[in-house]
Amino acid sequence: MTASLAARREKPCAGACAAGLRQLGSLISTELDRSVRRRGFSSAAFNVLQVLQESGGSAAPHEISDRLGVSRATVTGLLDALERRRLVRRTRHPGDRRMLRIEITGRAGTLLTEMLPEHNRAVGRIFAGLGAPEQQQLRNLLNRLQAHLRPVRPGLTASRR
């Protein structure tokens, strides 16, 4: 098989993979939104709180942005809304006064504890169609794709769960 023929055969498959990932992302977002909307949260706001909790209760805004793979402007808007609800607070970084740290509040921690069981059930429903080995294989493939794209989008990291 010639190189050009191989390239033509790979493009439709790659295109189908990209389309499938976009569609799957939309379906997953819809399902996860349902699990948090009952409490008045968007998935994005819930994800910020999760990142903070997983980071030991605080993180810099750019760290949140990098972990979620979204712009810093998006994170700023989410933090503004969470701060108005008294779920996070902005504090000066102890080592560099020019930087901010975002801290999760006790109220947010309590809400997360209450919300996580439903959220985890939703995640379980999403991946119930795959066995544990398939889930691990999917995770490995997604990590490879993210590693490949990382130079294009610095800070993009896979979930470590």
C-alpha positions in Angstrom: 0.0 0.0 0.0 1.4 3.4 -0.9 1.8 6.1 1.7 -0.8 8.4 0.1 -3.4 5.5 0.1 -2.6 4.7 3.7 -3.0 8.4 4.6 -6.4 8.6 2.8 -7.6 5.5 4.7 -6.5 6.9 8.0 -8.2 10.3 7.6 -11.8 9.0 7.6 -11.1 6.9 10.7 -9.4 9.8 12.5 -12.3 12.0 11.5 -14.8 9.5 12.8 -12.8 9.2 16.1 -12.8 13.0 16.5 -16.5 13.2 15.8 -17.2 10.3 18.2 -15.2 12.0 21.0 -17.1 15.3 20.5 -20.4 13.5 20.6 -19.4 11.4 23.6 -18.1 14.5 25.4 -21.5 16.1 24.8 -23.4 13.0 26.1 -21.1 12.7 29.2 -21.5 16.4 29.9 -25.3 16.1 29.7 -25.4 13.2 32.1 -23.0 14.8 34.6 -24.9 18.1 34.4 -28.0 16.3 35.6 -26.2 15.0 38.6 -25.1 18.5 39.8 -27.9 20.8 38.5 -30.2 19.5 41.2 -28.1 21.4 43.6 -27.9 24.5 41.5 -24.4 23.9 40.1 -23.0 23.7 36.6 -20.7 20.9 35.8 -17.9 23.5 35.3 -18.4 25.0 38.8 -18.6 21.5 40.3 -15.3 20.6 38.5 -13.6 23.6 40.0 -14.6 22.6 43.5 -13.4 19.0 42.8 -10.0 20.3 41.6 -9.7 22.4 44.8 -10.6 19.5 47.0 -8.2 17.1 45.2 -5.5 19.7 45.5 -5.7 19.7 49.3 -8.2 22.6 49.5 -6.4 25.3 47.6 -4.8 26.0 44.2 -3.7 28.9 42.0 -6.2 29.9 39.3 -3.7 28.8 36.6 -3.5 25.4 38.2 -7.3 25.0 38.0 -7.3 26.1 34.4 -4.6 23.6 33.5 -6.3 20.8 35.3 -9.6 21.5 33.6 -8.2 22.3 30.2 -10.1 25.6 30.0 -9.0 29.2 29.6 -8.0 31.3 32.6 -10.8 33.7 31.7 -13.3 30.8 32.0 -11.9 29.9 35.4 -12.1 33.6 36.6 -15.8 33.7 35.7 -16.4 30.4 37.5 -14.5 31.6 40.6 -16.4 34.9 40.6 -19.7 32.9 40.7 -18.4 30.5 43.4 -17.1 33.3 45.5 -20.5 35.1 45.4 -22.0 31.9 46.8 -19.2 31.8 49.5 -17.9 28.5 48.2 -14.4 29.7 47.5 -12.3 32.6 48.7 -9.4 34.3 47.1 -6.3 34.8 49.2 -2.8 36.0 48.6 -0.2 33.4 47.9 2.0 33.0 51.0 5.2 33.0 48.9 4.4 35.6 46.3 2.0 38.4 47.1 1.4 39.0 43.4 -0.2 35.6 43.1 -3.6 34.4 44.3 -4.6 31.1 45.9 -8.2 29.9 45.7 -9.4 28.1 48.8 -12.4 26.0 49.1 -14.7 26.9 52.0 -16.1 24.5 54.6 -19.6 25.0 53.1 -18.3 23.9 49.7 -16.6 20.9 51.2 -19.9 19.9 52.9 -21.8 20.3 49.6 -19.3 18.3 47.7 -19.5 15.5 50.3 -23.3 15.5 49.8 -23.1 15.6 46.0 -20.3 13.1 45.3 -22.4 10.0 45.7 -24.9 11.0 43.0 -22.1 12.3 40.8 -20.2 9.0 41.2 -23.4 7.1 40.4 -23.7 9.1 37.2 -20.1 8.4 36.3 -20.8 4.7 36.9 -23.8 4.8 34.6 -21.8 6.4 31.9 -19.1 3.7 31.9 -21.2 0.7 32.8 -21.0 -0.4 29.2 -17.3 -1.0 29.6 -15.6 -3.6 31.8 -12.6 -2.6 34.0 -10.0 -3.7 31.4 -11.8 -1.7 28.7 -12.0 1.3 31.0 -8.2 1.0 31.6 -7.6 0.7 27.9 -9.7 3.8 27.2 -7.9 5.7 29.9 -4.5 4.7 28.4 -5.6 5.8 24.9 -6.9 9.1 26.2 -3.7 9.7 28.1 -1.7 9.0 24.9 -3.8 11.5 22.9 -3.5 14.1 25.6 0.3 13.6 25.7 0.4 14.0 21.9 -1.7 17.2 22.1 0.1 18.7 25.2 2.5 20.8 23.1 -0.5 22.3 21.4 -2.3 23.0 24.6 0.1 23.3 27.5 -1.3 22.2 30.9 -3.8 19.7 29.4 -3.6 16.7 31.7 -5.6 13.5 32.1 -7.5 12.7 35.3 -5.5 10.6 37.6 -8.5 8.7 38.9 
